[in-house]
Amino acid sequence: MSIYTDVIDNLEVLKLDKIKNMLPEYLDEMKNKNISFTEMLYDLTKEEIKYQSERAAKVNITVSAFPFEKTINDFDFSYQPSIDRNEILDLETLRFMENNENIIFMGTSGVGKTHLAVGIGMVAARKRISTYYITFNDLINQLLKANSENRADIKIKYFCKYKLLIIDEIGYLPITKEGAYLFFQLINKRYEKKSTILTTNQMFSKWPEVFGDSVVTNAIIDRLVHHAHIIKVKGQSYRIKDKKAEIQNNVGKDD
């Protein structure tokens, strides 16, 4: 067995897949282009680091459970002029996480709240920051189920482990007082320790109708907004925009 074969085997054992695949090409370049061994090693290790980082980012994005993969670059700011683009780009730097701040996107259905939340979450996931997306309804159902099994503390600790938690669609369905209290416990444990992004279609004045208890609601709001960027999205639904475009594209076409 040749030394070259041993090297390939060693690279495979070490899971240095990028170096293993690129090594033959670089060995040829060393001969043809007079590249030094140090230069070759530097290039190969640089490509391996890039490859492993991209692979880890993809895994992180997968486990984050995003409903779709959209970035801030995909967002049409011209359609929603109420949004300060520079503010969103600043949030995309994740500076808000350094101070354990929250983000709350408020607006009617379809205006792009989830897109913005996921876009920021995608940046965090790519940087290998523990991130998790869940709808408010699914979150409450999981907390209620865990509570019925005397595992509420364990489930709350599970959601608290994420440095960035995205809770989508608060306000679409009312919840029980038990669910409201469990949600308060989660928010209270994350308060000033981790960052949370929320989207809601209801103004804060309507939240008591969602949570069914004004005292608990006020306690939840107090902890969420204390260190928060509150962004109100006003505009038409993207679904309406897409429907209008579809109708215009079909104008003049045969049935």
C-alpha positions as CSV (number, residue, x, y, z in Angstrom):
1,M,0.0,0.0,0.0
2,S,1.4,3.4,-1.0
3,I,1.9,6.3,1.4
4,Y,-0.6,8.3,-0.8
5,T,-3.3,5.7,-0.1
6,D,-2.5,5.8,3.6
7,V,-2.9,9.6,3.6
8,I,-6.2,9.3,1.8
9,D,-7.3,6.7,4.4
10,N,-6.1,8.9,7.3
11,L,-8.1,11.9,5.9
12,E,-11.2,9.7,5.7
13,V,-10.8,8.6,9.3
14,L,-10.3,12.2,10.4
15,K,-13.4,13.2,8.3
16,L,-11.4,15.8,6.4
17,D,-13.6,15.2,3.3
18,K,-12.8,18.4,1.5
19,I,-9.0,18.0,1.8
20,K,-9.4,14.3,0.6
21,N,-11.3,15.3,-2.5
22,M,-9.0,18.3,-3.4
23,L,-5.7,16.7,-2.6
24,P,-5.1,15.1,-6.1
25,E,-5.7,18.4,-7.8
26,Y,-3.4,20.3,-5.5
27,L,-0.6,17.7,-5.8
28,D,-0.7,18.2,-9.6
29,E,-0.6,22.0,-9.1
30,M,2.5,21.6,-6.9
31,K,4.3,20.0,-9.8
32,N,2.9,22.1,-12.6
33,K,2.8,25.5,-10.9
34,N,5.6,25.2,-8.4
35,I,3.3,25.7,-5.4
36,S,5.1,25.1,-2.1
37,F,3.9,22.5,0.4
38,T,3.0,25.2,2.9
39,E,0.9,27.1,0.3
40,M,-0.9,23.9,-0.6
41,L,-1.5,23.0,3.1
42,Y,-2.8,26.5,3.8
43,D,-5.3,26.4,0.8
44,L,-6.5,22.9,1.7
45,T,-7.1,23.6,5.4
46,K,-8.8,26.9,4.5
47,E,-11.2,25.1,2.1
48,E,-11.8,22.4,4.7
49,I,-12.7,25.0,7.4
50,K,-15.1,26.6,4.9
51,Y,-16.6,23.3,4.0
52,Q,-17.1,22.2,7.6
53,S,-18.6,25.5,8.5
54,E,-21.1,25.4,5.7
55,R,-22.0,21.8,6.5
56,A,-22.5,22.7,10.2
57,A,-24.6,25.7,9.2
58,K,-26.9,23.5,7.1
59,V,-27.3,21.1,10.0
60,N,-28.1,24.0,12.3
61,I,-30.7,25.4,9.9
62,T,-32.3,22.0,9.7
63,V,-32.6,21.4,13.5
64,S,-33.9,25.0,13.9
65,A,-37.2,23.8,12.3
66,F,-37.8,26.8,10.2
67,P,-41.1,26.6,8.2
68,F,-39.1,27.8,5.1
69,E,-35.7,29.1,4.3
70,K,-35.9,32.8,3.4
71,T,-33.3,35.5,4.0
72,I,-33.7,39.2,4.6
73,N,-32.3,39.7,1.1
74,D,-35.4,38.0,-0.2
75,F,-37.7,40.4,1.6
76,D,-39.5,43.1,-0.6
77,F,-39.0,46.3,1.4
78,S,-40.6,48.3,-1.4
79,Y,-43.9,46.5,-0.8
80,Q,-43.8,47.3,2.9
81,P,-42.5,50.9,3.1
82,S,-43.6,51.1,6.8
83,I,-40.5,49.0,7.7
84,D,-37.2,50.7,8.3
85,R,-34.8,48.7,6.2
86,N,-31.8,49.9,8.1
87,E,-33.3,48.8,11.4
88,I,-33.9,45.3,10.0
89,L,-30.3,45.1,8.6
90,D,-29.0,46.2,12.0
91,L,-31.0,43.4,13.7
92,E,-29.6,41.0,11.1
93,T,-26.1,41.7,12.6
94,L,-27.4,40.0,15.8
95,R,-26.2,42.9,18.0
96,F,-29.5,42.6,19.9
97,M,-28.5,39.2,21.1
98,E,-25.4,40.6,22.9
99,N,-27.7,42.3,25.3
100,N,-30.3,39.5,25.4
101,E,-32.9,41.8,23.7
102,N,-36.1,40.6,22.1
103,I,-37.8,41.5,18.8
104,I,-41.5,41.7,18.4
105,F,-43.1,42.0,14.9
106,M,-46.6,43.2,15.0
107,G,-49.0,43.4,12.1
108,T,-51.9,41.8,10.3
109,S,-51.8,38.4,8.6
110,G,-49.5,38.1,5.5
111,V,-47.5,41.3,5.8
112,G,-44.1,39.4,6.2
113,K,-43.7,39.1,9.9
114,T,-42.7,35.5,9.8
115,H,-40.4,36.1,6.9
116,L,-38.5,38.7,8.8
117,A,-38.3,36.6,11.9
118,V,-37.0,33.6,10.0
119,G,-34.6,35.7,8.0
120,I,-32.9,36.9,11.2
121,G,-33.1,33.4,12.7
122,M,-31.4,32.0,9.6
123,V,-28.4,34.3,10.2
124,A,-28.1,33.1,13.8
125,A,-28.4,29.4,12.7
126,R,-25.7,29.9,10.0
127,K,-23.4,31.3,12.7
128,R,-24.0,28.1,14.7
129,I,-26.0,29.9,17.4
130,S,-28.6,27.6,18.8
131,T,-31.9,28.7,17.3
132,Y,-35.4,27.2,17.3
133,Y,-38.7,28.1,15.5
134,I,-42.1,27.1,16.8
135,T,-45.6,28.5,16.4
136,F,-47.3,29.8,19.5
137,N,-50.1,27.2,19.3
138,D,-47.6,24.3,19.1
139,L,-45.6,25.7,21.9
140,I,-48.6,26.0,24.2
141,N,-49.8,22.5,23.3
142,Q,-46.3,21.1,24.1
143,L,-46.2,22.9,27.5
144,L,-49.8,21.8,28.4
145,K,-49.0,18.2,27.5
146,A,-45.8,18.3,29.5
147,N,-47.6,19.8,32.5
148,S,-50.2,17.0,32.4
149,E,-47.3,14.6,32.7
150,N,-45.6,16.6,35.5
151,R,-42.8,17.5,33.1
152,A,-43.4,21.2,32.6
153,D,-40.1,22.2,34.2
154,I,-38.2,19.9,31.9
155,K,-40.0,21.2,28.8
156,I,-39.5,24.9,29.8
157,K,-35.8,24.2,30.4
158,Y,-35.7,22.6,26.9
159,F,-37.0,25.8,25.3
160,C,-34.8,27.9,27.5
161,K,-31.6,26.2,26.2
162,Y,-31.9,28.0,22.8
163,K,-30.0,31.3,22.6
164,L,-32.6,32.4,20.1
165,L,-36.2,31.2,20.3
166,I,-38.7,32.3,17.6
167,I,-42.3,32.1,18.6
168,D,-44.7,32.7,15.7
169,E,-48.3,33.7,15.4
170,I,-49.3,34.9,18.9
171,G,-52.9,36.0,18.9
172,Y,-54.5,33.8,16.3
173,L,-56.1,31.5,18.8
174,P,-56.9,32.1,22.5
175,I,-55.4,29.9,25.1
176,T,-56.4,28.7,28.6
177,K,-55.2,30.3,31.8
178,E,-53.1,27.3,32.4
179,G,-51.4,27.8,29.1
180,A,-50.9,31.5,29.8
181,Y,-49.2,30.7,33.1
182,L,-46.9,28.2,31.5
183,F,-46.0,30.7,28.8
184,F,-45.3,33.2,31.5
185,Q,-42.9,30.8,33.2
186,L,-41.0,30.3,29.9
187,I,-40.7,34.0,29.2
188,N,-39.7,34.7,32.8
189,K,-36.9,32.2,32.7
190,R,-35.6,33.6,29.4
191,Y,-35.9,37.2,30.6
192,E,-32.6,39.0,30.4
193,K,-30.8,35.7,29.7
194,K,-31.7,34.8,26.1
195,S,-33.2,36.6,23.1
196,T,-36.7,35.8,21.8
197,I,-38.3,36.8,18.5
198,L,-42.1,36.9,18.5
199,T,-44.7,37.7,15.8
200,T,-48.3,38.7,16.6
201,N,-51.3,39.9,14.7
202,Q,-52.7,41.6,17.9
203,M,-51.8,44.9,19.6
204,F,-50.8,44.5,23.3
205,S,-54.2,45.9,24.3
206,K,-55.8,42.8,22.8
207,W,-53.4,40.3,24.5
208,P,-55.6,39.8,27.6
209,E,-58.2,38.3,25.3
210,V,-55.6,35.8,24.0
211,F,-54.3,34.8,27.4
212,G,-57.5,35.1,29.3
213,D,-55.9,36.7,32.4
214,S,-55.0,40.4,32.5
215,V,-52.6,40.0,35.4
216,V,-50.5,37.2,33.7
217,T,-50.8,39.0,30.4
218,N,-49.3,42.2,31.9
219,A,-46.5,40.2,33.5
220,I,-45.7,38.6,30.1
221,I,-45.8,41.9,28.2
222,D,-43.6,43.6,30.9
223,R,-40.8,41.1,30.5
224,L,-41.0,40.9,26.8
225,V,-40.9,44.6,26.0
226,H,-38.4,45.7,28.7
227,H,-35.5,45.1,26.4
228,A,-37.2,44.8,23.0
229,H,-37.3,46.1,19.5
230,I,-41.0,46.5,18.6
231,I,-41.6,46.7,14.8
232,K,-45.0,47.4,13.5
233,V,-45.6,46.2,10.0
234,K,-48.3,48.1,8.2
235,G,-49.3,47.2,4.6
236,Q,-51.0,44.8,2.3
237,S,-50.7,41.1,2.5
238,Y,-48.0,39.5,0.3
239,R,-50.7,36.9,-0.5
240,I,-52.8,39.6,-2.1
241,K,-49.8,40.8,-4.0
242,D,-49.1,37.4,-5.3
243,K,-52.7,36.9,-6.2
244,K,-52.8,40.2,-8.1
245,A,-49.7,39.3,-10.0
246,E,-51.2,35.9,-10.9
247,I,-54.4,37.7,-12.2
248,Q,-52.4,40.2,-14.2
249,N,-50.3,37.4,-15.7
250,N,-53.4,35.6,-16.8
251,V,-55.1,38.6,-18.4
252,G,-55.5,38.0,-22.1
253,K,-54.7,34.3,-21.9
254,D,-57.1,31.7,-23.3
255,D,-59.1,29.7,-20.8
